Amino acid sequence: LRNYERTIKNSNEALQLDSKSIKALFRISIAYRSMQQFDQARTYLNTAINIEPYNAEIIDEAQRLDRAIEQQKKNEQKLYYRMFNKQ
């Protein structure tokens, strides 16, 4: 957890120097995805996409984020199913 927080802190410092730093936006997005803070990850990733819409790494990360969100939804559905269908 601390490494992700440090990554976010350092990358935000880089963004203060260059608000269009793809590397910083990308790293922040990965850190937030790794901490399952998907809304924040999406915000930074969308900013990166707006700057470089054809960047393959960004597109790949967007797909990973979509899969992570979908997996979380499936896990929540299973949890709710078990909670409400106990016999």
FIKOL-347651 format. One line per 5 residues: their letters; for each residue x, y, z of C-alpha. Coordinates in pm, 1 decimal. Example, Ala and Ser with C-alpha at 12.3 -4.5 7.8 and 13.67 -1.06 7.14 Angstrom:
REM residues 2
AS) 1230.0 -450.0 780.0  1367.0 -106.0 714.0
This chain:
REM residues 87
LRNYE) 0.0 0.0 0.0  277.6 241.7 85.6  445.3 191.0 -251.5  121.0 280.7 -429.6  78.0 588.5 -213.6
RTIKN) 437.7 690.3 -278.9  388.1 637.4 -651.8  81.6 860.3 -645.1  261.7 1127.5 -443.2  570.1 1129.0 -666.5
SNEAL) 364.3 1123.1 -984.3  147.5 1411.3 -864.5  466.7 1607.8 -803.7  568.7 1532.9 -1162.1  227.6 1653.0 -1281.5
QLDSK) 285.3 1983.4 -1106.5  590.5 2029.7 -1328.6  424.7 1894.8 -1643.4  46.1 1862.0 -1631.0  50.0 1648.1 -1947.6
SIKAL) 302.4 1391.4 -1828.3  170.3 1066.7 -1971.4  410.6 864.5 -1758.0  282.2 1024.6 -1435.9  -84.7 991.1 -1534.3
FRISI) -26.5 629.0 -1634.6  151.4 539.8 -1309.1  -115.8 706.8 -1095.4  -386.6 516.7 -1280.5  -208.4 184.8 -1225.2
AYRSM) -157.7 261.3 -856.5  -525.3 344.1 -805.6  -633.9 33.7 -1001.5  -405.7 -178.4 -786.3  -571.2 -34.3 -475.2
QQFDQ) -913.3 -103.2 -633.6  -995.9 267.7 -642.9  -1135.0 239.3 -990.9  -1301.6 580.8 -1021.7  -976.3 759.3 -947.4
ARTYL) -789.5 527.6 -1183.9  -1039.3 603.1 -1459.9  -1007.1 979.3 -1406.6  -630.3 979.4 -1456.4  -646.2 729.2 -1739.0
NTAIN) -906.4 935.6 -1925.6  -681.9 1239.2 -1896.1  -396.6 1038.2 -2047.6  -623.7 910.3 -2326.0  -726.6 1266.0 -2410.0
IEPYN) -360.1 1362.2 -2445.4  -244.3 1051.4 -2636.7  -548.1 861.6 -2766.9  -341.8 612.4 -2970.8  -87.0 520.5 -2703.8
AEIID) -85.7 138.7 -2690.1  13.4 121.2 -2322.2  -273.0 349.2 -2225.3  -519.5 147.8 -2431.8  -395.0 -174.4 -2269.1
EAQRL) -430.4 -20.5 -1923.2  -785.5 89.0 -2006.5  -866.5 -271.8 -2094.4  -707.4 -397.5 -1770.4  -908.8 -143.2 -1574.7
DRAIE) -1230.7 -249.5 -1748.5  -1156.8 -614.4 -1665.3  -1082.3 -528.1 -1301.5  -1409.3 -336.6 -1271.4  -1601.2 -623.6 -1430.7
QQKKN) -1436.6 -875.1 -1195.4  -1526.1 -662.0 -894.7  -1889.9 -649.1 -1009.4  -1897.1 -1028.2 -1046.5  -1746.0 -1073.4 -700.8
EQKLY) -2003.8 -837.8 -550.8  -2286.6 -1023.3 -725.2  -2163.2 -1353.9 -582.6  -2136.1 -1202.3 -236.4  -2488.3 -1058.0 -247.2
YRMFN) -2625.5 -1383.2 -384.7  -2472.7 -1575.7 -93.9  -2590.2 -1317.8 159.4  -2952.6 -1323.6 47.5  -2982.5 -1691.2 -45.2
KQ) -2866.9 -1850.7 277.7  -3082.4 -2141.9 375.8
